[in-house]
Each structure stands twice: as structure tokens, then as C-alpha cells.
Amino acid sequence: MSEIQKRPIEQYLDVASISEAGTSERYQRASSPHAVFTWWARRPFSTARDLISASLNPAQPAEESKVLDPFVGGATFPLAGTRLGIKMYGMENNELAYFTAKALLDLSRSAGRQLRHLLMLEGRQVLDQLKSETRDLYPARDTDNIICYFWSRSATCTSCGSEMPLQKRPWLSKKAGKQRAIVQQPNFDTKSFDVRIVESSTGTVTDSSAWSGRNSLRCLFCGQEYDRQQTAELIRKASTDKLTAAAQLDKRKHFLPATHPQNYIADSLAEQMVKEDCATLGLQLPDVEIPAWSGITNPTVYGHDTIPSLFTARQLAVTIRLCRILNERQKLWEEKYGDPQSKAISAFLSGLIDQLADWNSRLCMWISQNEQVGRGLSGPGMPMLWDFVEIDPLLGGPANLYGKLERIAAGVDQIPMPPDQEERITRGDSRSMAYPDSFFDAVVTDPPYYDNLYYSILADCIYAFKRMALVGSFPEIFSEPRTDSTRELTAAPRRQGSPGEAWTYFSTGMAQVLRESRRVVKQDGVITVCYAHSSISGWSSLIAAYVRAGLKITQLWPMTIERTHRPRSMKSAAINTSLVLVARPHEAATSMGLGQDSPNIDKVIKAALDRAADADWPDDVAATLAFVSAAEARLRQLTDEVLSHQEAVNSACREVADRIYESIPGFSFSSR
């Protein structure tokens, strides 16, 4: 044991430069493999690259190094390590994530560098066909070049039959000198609301919506009131989407009131197209149910309880027609290019399906500050939007498919393609690995963050459609109508039964993964994990897992690499600091002088705070470093049996937090 040397990441990490590079990369779009497919909470490639490199023995050639990522997700770490010449291995449970990783790491190599050319060539033909075959769905496409359609939810009063507008986001543009908003004015003759678009230099407009409170309604015409429960019931049974405005592109955007909605929509044709395409594909509409988790999947409260219900008839028709075109062209591509390349073309062009599912649904808001469309599947759950934007994805407006195709091709150009054809991504549960003992030089990963994201719920919204296009080419991945959420390692009280059971499920599962990681990593190797959470349970569950797995945290580094100006976090404080935890088997760390069995908690806290002060790190970083270090030391004093119970572990961790409050009074955890 005495000959084991520290890895670079245990001695020094230029966190300022890494964080700066990571933050910069977050805002770059056009030339990253991240642009090909949708996945969530992906680290910047620059961060992944630096963490992998620093976790390895610098004296060993990169091509001789083997690294495991047991939570592949969007494949950031395997791609970053492969670019360094390292042999990267990975495991993934979720079917959509596994498909993404397989495409990026395995199928891309089988097609080679000509893949970009083939994607642009075949992709344009796919989109041109889709544009031609959906022309009648958009009556104003050719005549008025309408790129966006603005919808608001509207209910019908059960007392007087009048319209009750549910509009909450009236703004079309908040750009300086161009402020425009949708105003619905009551028409007492028709007991409905007429739509106007108004200019406003004050930033305020008249509110004529039926909302009388956060979750209650009042009819403007008869005064009938609806409480929270009655409101949800009314919306489920007596509400509809109302087209209020459209955006025309003529050098710049012009916003038009939808005074004659029939000039813009063709729902009966859309419904017929869906039926015909499903029949041609030999598949049913993916009528996958969404778990009814109030506060997480909010559309289910108001009747949107299946994946198709998250889309308008036209949005569904365009998406399923794209699936049909991709499905039908696979045989042609196989005849032209052979099996490996045809599969690669099909896989990468299915990124167009990701675009439609993520950027063209009832979950997509209009961002008036920059006149762009917001993602519908940004997570952590699903919002209920009372106002949403629909795009024409085949014109030159926001989130269009031709632009997505160019980003897919540019992203493919950045995928490393080593000459060997070994497939190193495995579909499976990392709680039980098939790798031999002492096989890897390091384990580097970015695991689920406790309860921050429910991946399978979001993934199903893409997987269900992608399956319609690809089940013939990839039956081993798309055999089931939805992804398997039973293996997802997240704390979900509605799945596991209670908050305490969810804590135990996550902590025990992470302990199993870390124990397996300890087994498969070499004697001198390290286990490097990126993690972030704002609650004491989110941290206590992970720290307890380290102790139960027989690991010692030998180093901690802060890393601020989350985007701070995402639409959904503009008005709220998102977790901004991630920690990098470096660990070794406890006996190895002890032999290296990196750990003691029962250190003094106050000394551990002081050492962490002093280190943060010397590095000029802010108080929240200092407190988090002190908490993780001291909580690990405190939990080592508990038995394995006690470490499996949330109440006892959280109580011990609160003792630690209380001591840190004495030095940094502003330090706190969220209550969840």
C-alpha cells in the first residue's frame, strides 16, 4: 500500500479555469455533440475532460488507461475521455440514454467521418419530404410565412356558458421599443373574449383572465366562483386551446391577432394523418400514461395524463409523419449504404424527433425577452402552461428542423472516432457490474442528484415517438412502449412509498454502485464523482453511501458550472455550486495518511473553512466543503444498520450543520 501515489486530482485542480471554461461551453450551441440528442443535466465536455485526466496516473499513456462511467446519461464523460485517447467504458439503465450513448460512441465509428455528409444529404431530403407532406396542415405557411402560433387555455363557465380565459403570459415581445402583448377583451354580446395585440411602453397590460387566485377562477360575466378543486375539475371537463395570435416572418417578426383562427389550423386533417400513419407503421399512437405526481407532473392535474395529450393535433401529426418517413427510408438507406451506415443515419436523424418532442408541445413557453421558444422538457418535471407556443418546424423560425439538422451535423463532426471498433457501452444496472476485479484505472461519473430530476418521465416523451421510427432497426432497445423506470436510481417518494423509503432506496443504491466501483477499480485508482444538491437529505444519502461502501473521501473541489440564465431559473436561485468528490478504499486512504477513523468534528470543520478562506472561496462553498467533510467523519461513527435510516443519518448531519452555522450563519439547506 505504501507505494500508492496520489493522483493529480487529489493534489491540485484549477477549479477557477475549469469552471470558467465550463460556463463558457454551456452557452455554445452549434458544434457540440450535446446538440445531437436531448438528455438532461449534462456536464460540459471541458469539465469532464479535465476531471478524467486529473484522475489518472500521468505516467501512464492515455491509450493504456481504462476509465468507467457507471452513469453514462448523455455520454459526456465517455466522449470526453475518448477524445483524450483513453479507453472509456460505460453503463446505463435508461433505454433512451443507452441509445444516445450507443449512437454517439459506437454507431458513429461504424459510419466514419463521412457521416456528416450523409446526414446533411439524407436529412435535407427527409425534411423536404416532411415539408411537402405537411403543407396542408399549415394553411398560412405559403401565403403568410407564419412561423409561430400562440395558444391560451380557455374554459367554459358551467353556470352561464360564457368563455373564461386562462391566459397568464400575455407578452409577445419585451424588447425595447417593441413591447407587444395579447389582450383579451370581454364581449358582453357574445359572452366571449375578442383578441387584440397592443403596444405598451409601461410594461403593463389589462388583465381580463378568469384567474381570481393562484388556483381559483371567477367568471367575469356571471360572477360564478370556482375553488381549487372545482377549477381543476372544470379545466379537465370544459376547457380548450384558443388560438390568440400568430408570428409572421418578413425580415423581422410581426405579431398578428388570430381573429379568424380557421385560417390557421386544420385539426381534422391532422387527426386523419395520425390515424393513417399509425396504420402504415403498424403501431398504435404511443398512449403512454404520465404518472400523476402533483407538483412534478402538473399537466396531469388538468387532464393531460398521457404523452399524446401534451401535444396539439397538428404537433402530433408532424411528429408522427416524421417518424413514418424515417421508418420508411431505413430500407432505402440500407440498400444504398449497407447496414452499419444506414443504422447510423437513422439513429442520428432521429435527433429531429427529439427536437419536436422537446420544442413543439403544449409545454413550450414563449420567451418574450428574446422572442424565442423555450424547451418543454427542461425538467425537473413538467410544468402546466396556460399559454404555449406552437412552431411551424419547417420554416425559418425558432427551433426549426433545418437548423437542428445543421447542429446535428456539426455535433457529429466533434465526435471522437478512434480506429478500434470495440463496443464499450453496456446496457445494465451499475449496482451489479460484470467487469472483473481491478479492471479500471479510475471511475469518473456524474450520478443522479437524488431527487433533482425524474429522468424516465421526461425520457418517455421522446422515447415513445422515437420507438415508432426505430423499433425495426433497434428492436433490442425499443421493444417496450416506454422506458423502465423501476431501475432508475432517484429518490422518488411516489414510487418508493415515502420520503424515508426514497432516501433509503437512493442511499442503498448508491452504496451498491460505489461498492462495485471500489471492486472494479485498481488498487491505486480513484473514484471521482460530481454532485450537487440543496437539501440535507440529498447530501446525507450520498455521504452515508460512501461510508457504507468502505470508501474514504480524500479530496473535495468546488465547481461552479451551472447556467445561471436559463428561462426557468431567471427569477429563482438555482444550485450553482457543484462538488467534485474524490475517494479511495478506506484502507488505501489510511495507509496514505489521507484518513482517520474518528477525527475531531470541529477540527475537520475548521480545516475546511480555513482551506476555503485561503483559496478565497465564497461562504456557501466553504460551508458545503465543511459540511461534507465533517458529515463523513460523523457518519463513520455510526453502524451500518443505522446508516440505512434517514432519520438517524439526517439527525447526525444536522448536528454538523449546526456547528457550521456558528461560523457561517447564512448557511442553510432547503427544506425538501
JOBEL-V613060 format. One record per backbone hydrogen bond with DSSP energy under -1.0 kcal/mol. CO is the residue of the C=O (numbers start at 1). NH is the residue of the N-H. E is the energy in kcal/mol with one decimal. If there is no record, write none. Layout:
# JOBEL-V613060
CO&NH&E  CO&NH&E
This chain:
# JOBEL-V613060
1&4&-1.9  7&10&-1.9  8&11&-1.7  8&12&-2.8  13&15&-2.3  14&18&-2.4  15&19&-2.6  16&20&-2.3  17&21&-2.6  18&22&-2.5  19&23&-2.7  20&24&-2.2  21&25&-2.2  22&26&-1.6  24&27&-1.1  25&28&-1.8  32&35&-2.2  33&36&-1.5  44&48&-2.2  45&49&-2.8  46&50&-2.0  47&51&-2.3  48&52&-2.4  49&53&-2.5  50&54&-2.2  53&56&-1.1  54&9&-2.4  57&60&-1.9  61&64&-1.5  62&65&-1.8  65&87&-2.2  66&441&-2.9  66&442&-1.1  67&89&-2.9  68&444&-2.1  69&91&-1.9  72&75&-2.3  75&79&-2.0  76&80&-2.6  77&81&-2.7  78&82&-2.2  79&83&-2.0  81&86&-2.1  82&85&-1.7  87&67&-2.2  89&69&-2.2  90&426&-3.1  91&72&-2.3  92&428&-1.5  94&98&-2.6  95&99&-2.3  96&100&-2.4  97&101&-2.7  98&102&-2.7  99&103&-2.6  100&104&-2.5  101&105&-2.5  102&106&-2.2  102&107&-2.5  103&108&-1.6  106&110&-1.5  107&111&-1.3  108&112&-2.1  112&115&-1.8  114&118&-2.2  115&119&-2.7  116&120&-2.3  117&121&-2.4  118&122&-2.9  119&123&-2.4  120&124&-1.8  121&125&-1.2  122&126&-2.2  123&127&-2.5  124&128&-2.8  125&129&-2.2  126&130&-2.5  127&131&-2.9  128&132&-2.2  129&133&-2.6  130&134&-1.1  134&137&-1.2  135&138&-1.4  138&141&-2.2  140&144&-1.6  140&146&-1.0  141&145&-1.1  145&249&-2.1  147&392&-2.3  148&247&-2.5  149&390&-3.2  150&244&-2.9  150&245&-1.4  151&388&-1.8  152&242&-3.0  153&166&-2.5  154&240&-2.8  155&164&-2.8  157&161&-1.6  162&157&-2.9  164&155&-2.6  165&210&-3.3  170&182&-3.1  173&180&-1.8  175&178&-2.4  179&200&-1.4  180&172&-2.5  180&173&-1.9  181&198&-2.4  183&196&-2.6  185&194&-2.9  187&191&-1.6  187&192&-1.3  191&163&-2.4  192&187&-3.3  194&185&-3.0  196&183&-3.1  198&181&-2.0  210&218&-2.4  216&212&-2.1  216&213&-1.4  217&226&-2.7  219&223&-1.7  224&219&-2.8  226&217&-1.8  227&231&-3.1  228&232&-2.1  229&233&-2.0  230&234&-2.8  231&235&-2.6  232&236&-2.0  233&237&-1.9  234&238&-3.5  238&156&-2.1  240&154&-2.5  242&152&-2.5  244&258&-2.3  245&150&-2.9  246&256&-3.2  247&147&-2.5  247&148&-1.2  248&254&-2.5  250&252&-1.8  252&250&-2.4  254&248&-3.4  256&246&-2.4  257&259&-1.8  260&263&-2.2  261&264&-2.3  261&265&-1.1  266&270&-1.9  267&271&-2.6  268&272&-1.8  269&273&-2.4  270&274&-2.1  271&275&-1.9  272&276&-2.4  273&277&-2.8  274&278&-2.4  275&279&-2.0  276&280&-2.4  277&281&-2.4  278&282&-1.1  278&283&-2.0  285&287&-2.6  286&288&-2.4  288&307&-2.4  291&293&-1.7  293&296&-2.4  293&297&-3.3  296&382&-3.9  297&300&-1.5  298&301&-1.5  299&302&-1.0  299&304&-2.3  300&303&-1.2  303&305&-1.5  305&290&-2.8  307&310&-1.8  308&311&-1.8  310&362&-3.5  312&316&-2.5  313&317&-2.2  314&318&-2.4  315&319&-2.0  316&320&-2.8  317&321&-2.1  318&322&-2.0  319&323&-2.0  320&324&-2.3  321&325&-2.5  322&326&-2.6  323&327&-2.4  324&328&-2.6  325&329&-1.9  329&333&-2.6  330&334&-2.1  331&335&-1.9  332&336&-2.0  333&337&-3.1  334&338&-1.5  338&342&-2.2  339&343&-2.4  340&344&-1.8  341&345&-2.7  342&346&-2.4  343&347&-2.7  344&348&-2.6  345&349&-2.4  346&350&-1.1  348&351&-1.5  349&352&-1.9  350&353&-1.1  350&354&-1.3  351&355&-1.6  352&356&-1.8  353&357&-2.7  354&358&-2.2  355&359&-2.3  356&360&-1.3  358&376&-3.5  361&364&-1.6  364&389&-2.3  365&374&-2.9  367&371&-1.2  367&372&-1.5  368&174&-2.3  372&367&-3.3  380&454&-1.3  382&298&-1.6  386&153&-3.0  388&151&-2.8  390&149&-3.2  392&395&-1.6  393&401&-3.0  397&400&-1.1  400&404&-1.6  401&405&-2.5  402&406&-1.7  403&407&-1.8  404&408&-2.6  405&409&-2.4  406&410&-2.4  407&411&-2.6  408&412&-2.3  409&413&-1.5  411&414&-1.2  412&415&-1.7  424&90&-2.3  426&92&-1.8  429&432&-2.0  440&522&-3.1  442&68&-1.9  443&528&-3.4  445&530&-2.0  448&450&-1.3  449&452&-2.4  450&491&-2.1  454&458&-1.4  455&459&-3.3  456&460&-2.3  459&462&-1.4  459&463&-3.3  460&464&-2.4  462&466&-2.8  463&467&-2.6  466&470&-2.1  467&471&-2.1  470&474&-2.8  474&477&-1.5  474&478&-2.3  485&488&-1.3  488&490&-1.6  492&495&-1.8  492&496&-2.8  493&497&-2.1  498&502&-2.5  499&503&-2.3  500&504&-2.2  501&505&-2.5  502&506&-2.4  503&507&-2.9  504&508&-2.8  505&509&-2.1  506&510&-2.8  507&511&-2.2  508&512&-2.1  509&513&-2.2  510&514&-2.9  511&515&-2.4  512&516&-2.3  513&517&-2.6  514&518&-2.3  515&519&-1.7  516&520&-2.3  517&521&-1.5  519&438&-2.3  520&439&-1.8  520&440&-2.8  522&525&-1.9  526&443&-2.1  527&583&-2.1  528&445&-2.3  529&581&-3.2  531&579&-3.2  534&670&-3.1  535&539&-1.3  536&540&-3.2  537&541&-2.1  539&543&-2.7  540&544&-2.4  541&545&-1.2  542&546&-1.9  543&547&-1.9  544&548&-2.6  545&549&-1.8  546&551&-2.4  547&550&-1.4  550&586&-2.9  552&584&-2.0  555&582&-2.7  557&580&-3.0  559&578&-3.1  566&569&-1.6  578&559&-2.7  579&531&-2.5  580&557&-1.8  581&529&-2.6  582&554&-2.5  582&555&-1.5  583&527&-2.5  584&552&-3.2  585&589&-2.5  586&590&-2.4  587&591&-2.0  588&592&-1.3  589&594&-3.2  590&593&-1.6  600&604&-2.1  601&605&-2.4  602&606&-2.6  603&607&-2.6  604&608&-2.0  605&609&-2.5  606&610&-2.7  607&611&-2.2  608&612&-2.2  609&613&-2.3  610&614&-2.6  611&615&-1.7  612&617&-2.8  618&622&-2.5  619&623&-3.0  620&624&-1.9  621&625&-2.6  622&626&-2.4  623&627&-2.5  624&628&-2.5  625&629&-2.2  626&630&-2.6  627&631&-3.1  628&632&-2.0  629&633&-1.7  630&634&-2.6  631&635&-2.7  632&636&-1.4  634&637&-1.4  635&638&-1.7  639&643&-2.1  641&644&-1.1  642&645&-1.9  645&649&-2.0  646&650&-3.3  647&651&-1.9  648&652&-1.9  649&653&-2.4  650&654&-2.4  651&655&-1.5  652&656&-1.4  653&657&-2.6  654&658&-2.8  655&659&-1.4  656&660&-1.7  657&661&-2.2  660&663&-1.2  660&664&-2.9  664&667&-2.0
